[in-house]
Amino acid sequence: MFAKDVKADEAKAAGADIVGADELAETVSKGTIEFDRCVATPDMMSVVGKLGKILGPRGLMPNPNLGTVTNDVAEAVKAVKGGQVAFRVEKAGLVHAGIGKASFSEDALTENALAFIGAINKAKPTGAKGIFMQRVTLSSTMGAGIRVDVADLSSANTDLKD
């Protein structure tokens, strides 16, 4: 959490693991990144912006569209700690997102996958016609993809039906 003064205290109270301002930026600029998600207050973006070449390629750069640049520090920390997943859609309609780690149980991975697919279906534009989700493929970070039958997913979770 990039914050200072009162907002830094709020972030610590909300449960943020690492909170700082200029000293945290200096640590990150030296290459030490000990976090998976990065949140900042708007007044800290001038400091965080200088770290764009370091945070950007790792997907850690705070972005107001993703809710990681906000004055509501406590809510942002709770969302990140609660497992909030941000995903973006490519121009071709591809969606990439992590649903878990190798240490997760099979049930946890299944639950996360179904929740993610449900979120994608809920984000379907009202004007979209036809089959919205045509293919689903799961893979590890550097592994081969395994195609999943979309019909099986729909029958596994009634919230996924079009």
ABEGO torsion letter per residue (X at the ends): XBBBEAAAAAAAAAGBABBBBAAAAAAAAAGBBABABBBBBAAAAAAAAAAAAAAAAAGABBBAAAGABBABAAAAAAAAAAGBBBBBBBAAGBBBBBAEBAABBAAAAAAAAAAAAAAAAAABBAABBEBABABBBBBBAABBBBBBBAAAAAAABAAABX
